[in-house]
Amino acid sequence: MDGQIGVLKQDGRQVGGIYDWEISLAYDSAVSKGWTNLKVIKHIIAQSYWLTEIPTDNIYNIELYKKVDNQLVLMDAGVVKLNLPDTETLNQRLYAPIELNWRQPSEY
C-alpha cells in the first residue's frame, strides 16, 4: 500500500509529517505450547518529511493518507518509532528516505 502524506503527532498536536509513504507487510510465526502465533510486521518507508516543532522524543502517533478521487482518505493509523536525521530544521520539506518502525500495542 502506498500514499501521499502522513501526519506525525505528539501529545495530541501535529509536529510534522511525511511524504510519499509505502507500507509493506510480512508476518512472523512462532510456536508456543503447540499453537502457532502469527505476528504481522509492517515496514514503512517515506521519501521526505517536515517538522513544525522540535519533537520531544522519537515516538509518534501517525495517520497515513492516500489521495483517492481528489480526496485524502485515511488508510491507517497507529504508533511509530522514528529516528529522524534532522530534528532542528523546521517548516520546510527535508528530502531523506526514512524508515518508520510500527509499534505493536505491547511495545508502548
Secondary structure as GFF3:
##gff-version 3
##sequence-region A 1 108
A	DSSP	beta_strand	2	10	.	.	.	ID=ss1
A	DSSP	beta_strand	13	32	.	.	.	ID=ss2
A	DSSP	beta_strand	35	51	.	.	.	ID=ss3
A	DSSP	beta_strand	59	68	.	.	.	ID=ss4
A	DSSP	beta_strand	71	81	.	.	.	ID=ss5
A	DSSP	beta_strand	94	102	.	.	.	ID=ss6
A	DSSP	three_ten_helix	105	107	.	.	.	ID=ss7
###
